[in-house]
């Protein structure tokens, strides 16, 4: 599933769950209802600045808006025994976490 589809699904889910319309969203982000319709039908890709505006209108973070729901539910927890002493170690840990999450996401798509 591509990132635009994930964003569209999250927007649709939020609108439905909060009983809001496409017209409401259009007014909140300052665009036409037709443009919102095109974005939600995926005939138009949602531009980055619109993602930020939509997240603000929905009172969610950009990360929540752009993350697939199953991945949000299955976030891993990392516990360290000890501490990371330098910036490079911290960066390597972040890379490792990203690689694991990427692998888990790909495995889930199979």
Secondary structure, DSSP 4 states (H G I P E B T S, - for coil): --HHHHHHHHHHHHHHHTT--HHHHHHHHTS-HHHHHHHHTTSSPPPHHHHHHHHHHHT--HHHHHS-HHHHHT------SS---SHHHHHHHHHHHHHHHHHHHHHHH-
